[in-house]
Amino acid sequence: MVQLYAMEQSSSPVEVVYEDGDVLLVNKRAGVCVEADERGGPCLTDLCLRYLCQSNPSAEPPRPCHRLDNQTCGLCLLAKNARAEEILTRAFRERTMDKRYICLVRGMMKPAVATCKAWLVKDARAARVTVLDHDAPGAKPIITAYETMEAGPVSRLRVHLVTGRTHQIRAHMAALGHPLLGDDVYGDRAFNRAQKVQGKLMLCSASLTVDTGGRLPHLDGQTFTIPCPF
């Protein structure tokens, strides 16, 4: 049975956007890791398990099917069982899931709408990535599409994450000369301070359209959206 939830559920440990027997779609707040890390503190999977146990004390731990950075807020999809996890993880890997983000960046994008291709090199030890305009050993291709929603000294963009690499939007926008507002890793710290958003990343996973190729037909074609908090 499909269940829909209002975003105003203050008593729940998580903001549930959609739930059925296979999946749990939640609005992750900024500052929460999807899974536990060395910093400790509550993580999204633990919070979601607490939520599920309110109605089913023997609920299985939910399985995240994709990742959002700690400081990125917005839609995050978790599977309730192994079959759904395999189907959804595969769909994300094969890029059949359509993810759209809203972000604020420094300056005006030229052109206002574009699809940008580059290569990304991950440095796991430093926990950051580098974006290159050419192929290189260890580099993976990335594709990031954007459209300008509002233009100015700070511009609002809608971003289509065609590929889903680590820190892709943050690093790619910075490489294009338009770092995300509030990004103190790839961004402009002085500009962030001037805008009074230091340490508050302006990046939200705002829309998700599901396509599992018929393996979860009740979800295919559904688009879920949340209001951007900034």
N, C-alpha and C positions, 0 to 999 in steps of 0.2 A: 504493500500500500504506500502510495506517494504521500509525503507530508511536506507542507510548505510552512516556513516560519517567518514571522515578522522580525525585522532587525532590532526591534526595541526590547528583546528579551534580556532584561538586566540581571535576572536571577541565574542565567546559564553561565557556565565558565567560558563558553565560546559563543560567538555570534553565528548562528546557523542560518544559512541561506536556503539550503535544500537538503532533504534527506529521504532516502528510500532504503530498501533492504540491502542494496549493494554499496551505496556511496553516502558520504557525508561531505557536503560543500560548505565551507565556513569562510567568514571574513576575518582573516588574521590581522591582528593589530601590529603596528610597528613596535619593534623591540622584543618580539617573541621569536625564538628559533623554531623552525619546523620540527627538528629533532634535538634531543639533548646533546649538549657539547660540553667542553671543558670549563666553560664559564658558570655552569650550573644554572639554577633558576628554573621556573616553569617553562616547558616547551609545548608546542601546539599539540603534539600527539598525546602527551599526558593530559592536557586540558580536555581534549576530545574524548579520551577514555573516561575521564570523570563524568563528562556529560552523558555518554552512552550508559554508564553504570547507574545513572539515576533511574533509568527505566528498565535496565537489564543488568543486574549485578554480575552476571557471568559473561558480559560482552567481551569479545576479543579486542585487543589493542588495534586501533585503526592504522592503516598503512598509507603513508603519503605517496601519491602517484607522481608528484613533481615537487620542485623546491621553490621557495621564495627566500630572498635574503632576509636576515634578521630585521633590518630597518625598512624593508618593503612591506606595505600593508596590502590587504585585498584578498581576492578569491584564491583559496587553496583547496584542492580536491583530495580526499582521502577515501580509500577503499575499506569496506567492512569485512571482506573475505578475500581469500587467496585468488580466486578466479577473477573477481573484479579488479584486483591489483594487477594481475598479469595483463588483462585486456586494456586497462587504462594506461599503464606504464608503457605498453607497446604503442598505443595511440599517440602518446606524447612523444615517444622516441621517433615515430614515423611521421610526425608533424601533421597529423590529421586534426588535432585539436587547435582551434583558433583562439589565441590569447591576445587580448588588447590591454594596453596599459595607458594610464594618464600620468604625465610628469610635467614638472616645471623646469625650464632650462635657462641658462644665462644667454641673453641676446636673441636676435631674430634669425630664424633659419632661412637660408638661401640655397636652393629654392624652398618654397613653403611646404611642398610635398615632394617626397623622394623615397626611393628604395636604395639603400646603401649596402654595398658588399665590402667585406674586408676579411682579415685573418686574425685569429685570437690565439695567443700563447698564454697558457696558465702556469703560474708559479705557485704550486700548492704550499710550499714552505713559507712563502711571504704572504699567502692568502690574498693574492691579487692577480690581475691579468694585464697583458699588454696587447693593444690592437695595432696591427700592421696593415699597410696598404699593398703588401705583397706576400706571397707564400714563403714559408720558412720552415726549417725542421721543427717538428712538434706543433706547428700551427694548425688550427682547424678553421674552416671557412665559416663566416657568419653573415647573416642577412638581417638587416633591421630596416623596416619601413616606418615612415612617420608622416603625419599631416599636422599642420599648424591649426590649432583651434583659436588661439588668441596670440597676437604678436606684439612685442614690445621689449623693453629692457629685460623683462622676464617674460618668456613665452610659454604658453600651455600647448603641449603636444599630445596627440593620440598616437601611440606606438604599436605597431604590429610586430610581435616577436616571431619572425619566420623560423629562425633557428633558436635554440634555447641553451646558450652556453653560460657559464659562470660569469656573473657581473656584466652580461652582454650590453644591456641598455646603458648602464652607467659608464662603462669603458668606451663604448662606441660613440656615444654622444660627446664625451670628453675629447675623444680623438678628432671629432668633427669640429671642435672648438666651441662647443656649447654644453658644458658640464651641467649635470643636474643640480638644482638648488638643494642645499643641505648636504651634499656629498663631500665629506672631508677627506676621502681617500683619493678619488679621481678628480675632484672638483676644485673650485676656487674658494679657499678658506676665507680670504679677505672679503670677497663678494658675499659669501654666506653670512659672515658677521654683520656686514652692512645691511643685509636683508633680515637680520635677526632670526635666522633659521639654522644656525650652526648645530650640527648633529641631528637635524630633523630632515631625513631624506624625503624629498617630494616625489615619490614614485608609488603608484597604486595599481595593482592588478585589478582592473575595473570590469572586465568582460571575459567570458569564456563560452565558446560554442563547442558543443561536444559532437564528435564523430568517431564512433568505434567500428565503423564498417558493418553494422548490423549485429555485432556480438552483444551489445547491450541496447537493444532497439528502443526501449522506453526512454533512453537518454538521447539518442541520436537526433540531431537537428535542434536541440534545445539550446537557447542562449540565456545565460545568467549574467546579470549586471548588478552592480552596486554603485551608490553615489560616491564620488571621490570626496575625501574629507578635506581637501585643500583647494 
